[in-house]
Amino acid sequence: MPAEFDLYGVYVPRLLVLMLLSLGLSIVFRRVLARLGAYSLVWHRGLFDLALYVLFLGAVSSFTRWYFI
């Protein structure tokens, strides 16, 4: 996978694209968790959300690395 994407002459880093994709997945997943009431089992919601985001970023990065090679 290339290190940068060319969007109409503007080079966008791969990590930025992966971070935005992970943020979208994280927002959707957080809304589902809030709707199900799963946050009542979590001690610190902010830390939990950050950990979910990092997990999604790692998963998306790993998936795109293996998928595009």
Secondary structure by P-SEA (a helix, b strand, c coil): cccccccccbbbbaaaaaaaaaaaaaaaaaaaaaaaccccccccaaaaaaaaaaaaaaaaaaaaaaaac
